């Protein structure tokens, strides 16, 4: 069971010029990059990097992604990426994200990641990996 108090994290990032389009608005595809940045930070705060798991032959490719856009972000905006573990299954995990500027929700979305091995075969999460999702240390 997911502990709501441990399921979320927040990080800030600043929009770079190269992430914007001709209108000066963050290109829609970059929201998924922001979500990934939040997800990597979420794991790091729990003492894990993707590289550590990849060295064990454990990979987490995104198999489903969804983004809903509410308001534009622009060059040099400081954004908060809120990342929350929403669901943990035997061989997949789902995160939900909210992108915020000055308390205003700009976008929200979710990703599902599958647990696969080096041959890209689906596998169950090992117990120690499940523990990171459910019990990982927070700073």
N, C-alpha and C positions, 0 to 999 in steps of 0.2 A: 504494500500500500504506500502511495506517495504522500510524504509529509509536506503539506502546503508551506510550512515555515521554511523548509529546506529546498523547495522546488524552484525558487526564483532567484534570479540575479539581475543586476543592472550594470551597464557600463556606458561610458560616453565616447563619442567619436565626433570628429569634425569633417564636414563634407569638403572633399577636395574638388578643385576646378575640373579635373579630368573626369569626374563622376557626373557632370552635368551635361545637358543637351544644349542646342542652340538657343533655347528659351531661358537658359540659366537655371533650369529645374533638374533635380536629380533624375537621371535616366531610370525608367521603371525597373530595368534588370538589376540595377545596383542594390535594390532593396533586399534581394536574396543574398548578396554579398554582405550586407549589414547584418542580416539574420545569421549568416555563417560566422561572422565575427563574434556575435553575441553567444552563439553556441560553443565556439572554441573557448571563449572566456569562461562560460559556464562550467565547462569541464576543467579548465585550468584552476579555477577556484576550488575545485574538489580534488586537486592534486594529480590530474591526469592530462596528458597530451595525446592527440591522435597518433603522433609518431610512436609513442610507447605501445599503444595497442597494435599499430601496423607492424611493428617489429615482432609481435607475437602472431602475426597472421590474421589479425582481427581488423575488419574494415567496416565503416559505416557509411555507405553511399546513400545519398538522398534518393528516395524512390517516389516521393510525392511532395509537391510544394504548392502553396497557395498564398497569394498576396491580395489584400484589399487596400486600395489607395483612398485616402480621405482628403489630404491636403498636401501641397507640394513642399519639398525641402529644397533649399537653394545653397549655392556655393557659400562656404564658411559658416553655415549653420552648425551649432553644437547640438547634437542629437543624443538622446538616451535610447539605448536598445534594452528593452526588458525581455528577458528570456525565461520561459517557464517550462519545466518538464510537465507534460500533460498526460502522458500515457506510456507505460512500460509493458510490453508484451514479451513473450518468450524469445522472439527473434527480431523485434523492432521496437523503436522508441519514437515518440512524437513530441515535438516542442512547439509551443506557441510563442509568438513574438508581438511586441508592440513597439513602434517607433514613435518617439515623443520629442517635441521641441517646445520649450517653455510651458510645459504642462498641457500642450495641445497634441492630441493623437493625430499623427500624420498617416500612419499605415499600420496594418496588422496582418498577421499571416501565421502559417504553420508549415512544418516540414516533418515528414516521416522518414526515418533512416532505418535501413535493414542491417542486420548483423550478418556479414558474409566472411568467408575465408579467402585465402589467396587465389583459389580457383573460382571465386565469385559464387560459391555455393552457400545457400542460406544455412545458418547454424544458430543454435540457441546461445544466448548470452551465458558465458561462464559465470559462476557464482560471484567471483570477486569483481567482475564488471557490473553485475546487477547491484552489488553493494555500493559501488561508486555512485550509481544513479540514485539509489535510495538513501545511502548513509554517508556519502563522501564528505570529507572535512571541508568546512567553510572558514575562510580567514575572518 
